[in-house]
Amino acid sequence: MSAPVLRVGVIGAGNVGAALVELLGDPSRRAALLDAATAELELVGVAVRDLTRPRPGVPRALLSDDALGLAARADLDILVEVMGGIEPARGYIEAALGRGVSVVTANKALMAEAGTELARLAHDNGADLFYEAAVGGAIPILRALRTSLAGERIERVMGIVNGTTNFILSKMSSEASDYAPALGEAQALGYAEVDPSADVEGFDAAAKVQVISSLAFGTPLVGELISREGITGVRAVDVEFAQRMGYVIKLLGVAERVGPSGISRRVHPSFVPREHPLAAVHGAMNAVFVEGERSGPLMWLGAGAGGFPTATAVLGDVLDAARNRVSGRHDVPFTVDDTLHSVPTEETTSVFYLSLDVLDEPGVLASVAGVFGRHGVSIQSMEQFGVGHEARLCFVTHAARTGDVTATLEGLRELSAVDSIGACIRVIDGGEQ
Ligand SMILES: NC(=O)c1ccc[n+]([C@@H]2O[C@H](COP(=O)([O-])OP(=O)(O)OC[C@H]3O[C@@H](n4cnc5c(N)ncnc54)[C@H](OP(=O)(O)O)[C@@H]3O)[C@@H](O)[C@H]2O)c1
């Protein structure tokens, strides 16, 4: 019996879309794709914005600039959205899902914004909505959470989910450089955009944390703003202090249980112990570290971006959607757990590293220590660097409530002996709960 034929449309032929078209058309993969999809996949259209642009590898006859027309095609089985952005991508996806066409997307921004609604639309129309490539590029973390770990109680997920910031922090660490030259190098090598704010301010990582958390814990995807802090305030001196103390600084996206029904989701620079697996993730690589109640710690590592790595994840989703289509079933993308509540970051507890520029004069230490004490933040260790106007105090606290540390910082700012607050960075697994 010959295999059924499923029609696939792709919106976007940029880094990811062009790589996907190449993988779908690669004759050496044909048999494997047929086996995995249990169907012939026929690429019926590729929608782009600018038809005049040369697109080697994309058959001319398949190209059009009518994305909505492709999404609404009556004979379409699977729509792949790899154009990015919220609108009009959302409208195209809704047009497909609304008619029962399965959708594969790599769009983390859209999933974080409207994932719950899109998942409902998919389910109501008997279609699949897969988005593996939205987090960690080639790393199959969402599928692992959705299937292999579906029966496990996840306690915490920590990820290095933004390659640009990891590249910059790795440079700062290996070359003892400051933030600005490391960013410049990332831009020159194409790892950072001309406007790097989505990456360096943590917006990209925050969207990924939301997507991970929806699968790990059942938190909704409704465009909530989660606590976010980027890497622009990290200085060479902090990186150096971290190294001397046995840590490396990483931008972590964290989603974790707090108490019986709380979930904390946040993005921030963190001191990671040198022996922690995440500390060994260098350059533009991504990694996701999962702690399950019974599974223990697990980690996935790989290319978090790039046309082909990302396209492999998209292709895996296309194959899943195809198999489901043939067997007449569909997956539920994730189930929202209404019993959970979001815990404000101020209520979470952590060990903190703080650095202050101070005047080197008698009594400074006592007044600084007094502010810590007044807010119930106890000091684990302290070091002074430099003298006179160059004096800097670096503290590591015992585990403290984030809100108390914030109040301590406000109190310290008011001291005449404190010139400026340098950094306030969480220390992972230094007593964090
Ligand atoms: N690049 C990565 O490494 C990576 C990794 C993970 C996830 N993602 C996600 O994958 C998606 C695509 O990323 P990318 O890097 O491939 O983007 P890209 O290189 O900028 O490509 C975007 C493509 O979408 C097309 N497009 C844009 N607006 C359109 C419209 N209104 N109608 C039809 N086509 C339109 C563009 O057409 P023109 O070519 O005519 O401009 C282009 O071909 C994004 O959601 C991104 O977040 C990317």
The ligand as an SDF file (V2000), in Angstrom:
LIG
                    3D

 48 52  0  0  0  0  0  0  0  0999 V2000
   17.6260   31.8590   13.7210 N   0  0  0  0  0  0  0  0  0  0  0  0
   17.7000   31.0520   14.7610 C   0  0  0  0  0  0  0  0  0  0  0  0
   18.7690   30.5620   15.1100 O   0  0  0  0  0  0  0  0  0  0  0  0
   16.4690   30.7040   15.5570 C   0  0  0  0  0  0  0  0  0  0  0  0
   16.5600   29.8420   16.6570 C   0  0  0  0  0  0  0  0  0  0  0  0
   15.4040   29.4880   17.3610 C   0  0  0  0  0  0  0  0  0  0  0  0
   14.1880   30.0370   16.9680 C   0  0  0  0  0  0  0  0  0  0  0  0
   14.1480   30.9090   15.9150 N   0  0  0  0  0  0  0  0  0  0  0  0
   12.8470   31.4650   15.5470 C   0  0  0  0  0  0  0  0  0  0  0  0
   12.5630   31.0790   14.2130 O   0  0  0  0  0  0  0  0  0  0  0  0
   11.8200   32.0830   13.5720 C   0  0  0  0  0  0  0  0  0  0  0  0
   12.5290   32.4990   12.2810 C   0  0  0  0  0  0  0  0  0  0  0  0
   13.8230   32.9490   12.5850 O   0  0  0  0  0  0  0  0  0  0  0  0
   14.8750   33.2440   11.4030 P   0  0  0  0  0  0  0  0  0  0  0  0
   16.1790   33.4880   12.0970 O   0  0  0  0  0  0  0  0  0  0  0  0
   14.8010   32.1920   10.3460 O   0  0  0  0  0  0  0  0  0  0  0  0
   14.3120   34.6210   10.8330 O   0  0  0  0  0  0  0  0  0  0  0  0
   14.7700   35.3840    9.4940 P   0  0  0  0  0  0  0  0  0  0  0  0
   16.0660   34.8700    9.0070 O   0  0  0  0  0  0  0  0  0  0  0  0
   14.6060   36.8340    9.7610 O   0  0  0  0  0  0  0  0  0  0  0  0
   13.6590   34.9240    8.4300 O   0  0  0  0  0  0  0  0  0  0  0  0
   12.3330   35.3410    8.5030 C   0  0  0  0  0  0  0  0  0  0  0  0
   11.6360   34.9170    7.2320 C   0  0  0  0  0  0  0  0  0  0  0  0
   10.2620   35.2350    7.3540 O   0  0  0  0  0  0  0  0  0  0  0  0
    9.8440   35.9550    6.2030 C   0  0  0  0  0  0  0  0  0  0  0  0
    8.7860   36.8820    6.5750 N   0  0  0  0  0  0  0  0  0  0  0  0
    8.8460   37.8900    7.4740 C   0  0  0  0  0  0  0  0  0  0  0  0
    7.6650   38.5410    7.5330 N   0  0  0  0  0  0  0  0  0  0  0  0
    6.8660   37.9180    6.6350 C   0  0  0  0  0  0  0  0  0  0  0  0
    5.5280   38.1180    6.2210 C   0  0  0  0  0  0  0  0  0  0  0  0
    4.7820   39.0980    6.7440 N   0  0  0  0  0  0  0  0  0  0  0  0
    5.0110   37.2790    5.2940 N   0  0  0  0  0  0  0  0  0  0  0  0
    5.7730   36.2780    4.7670 C   0  0  0  0  0  0  0  0  0  0  0  0
    7.0380   36.0450    5.1310 N   0  0  0  0  0  0  0  0  0  0  0  0
    7.5780   36.8640    6.0370 C   0  0  0  0  0  0  0  0  0  0  0  0
   11.0720   36.6770    5.7190 C   0  0  0  0  0  0  0  0  0  0  0  0
   10.9080   36.9700    4.3450 O   0  0  0  0  0  0  0  0  0  0  0  0
   12.0570   37.7390    3.5200 P   0  0  0  0  0  0  0  0  0  0  0  0
   13.1490   36.7070    3.3820 O   0  0  0  0  0  0  0  0  0  0  0  0
   11.4030   38.0590    2.2360 O   0  0  0  0  0  0  0  0  0  0  0  0
   12.4520   38.9160    4.3300 O   0  0  0  0  0  0  0  0  0  0  0  0
   12.1500   35.6180    5.9890 C   0  0  0  0  0  0  0  0  0  0  0  0
   12.2400   34.7050    4.9250 O   0  0  0  0  0  0  0  0  0  0  0  0
   11.6610   33.2320   14.6150 C   0  0  0  0  0  0  0  0  0  0  0  0
   10.4570   33.0650   15.3030 O   0  0  0  0  0  0  0  0  0  0  0  0
   12.8250   32.9760   15.5500 C   0  0  0  0  0  0  0  0  0  0  0  0
   12.5900   33.4850   16.8640 O   0  0  0  0  0  0  0  0  0  0  0  0
   15.2460   31.2530   15.2040 C   0  0  0  0  0  0  0  0  0  0  0  0
  1  2  1  0
  2  3  2  0
  2  4  1  0
  4  5  1  0
  4 48  2  0
  5  6  2  0
  6  7  1  0
  7  8  2  0
  8  9  1  0
  8 48  1  0
  9 10  1  0
  9 46  1  0
 10 11  1  0
 11 12  1  0
 11 44  1  0
 12 13  1  0
 13 14  1  0
 14 15  2  0
 14 16  1  0
 14 17  1  0
 17 18  1  0
 18 19  2  0
 18 20  1  0
 18 21  1  0
 21 22  1  0
 22 23  1  0
 23 24  1  0
 23 42  1  0
 24 25  1  0
 25 26  1  0
 25 36  1  0
 26 27  1  0
 26 35  1  0
 27 28  2  0
 28 29  1  0
 29 30  1  0
 29 35  2  0
 30 31  1  0
 30 32  2  0
 32 33  1  0
 33 34  2  0
 34 35  1  0
 36 37  1  0
 36 42  1  0
 37 38  1  0
 38 39  2  0
 38 40  1  0
 38 41  1  0
 42 43  1  0
 44 45  1  0
 44 46  1  0
 46 47  1  0
M  CHG  2   8   1  16  -1
M  END
$$$$
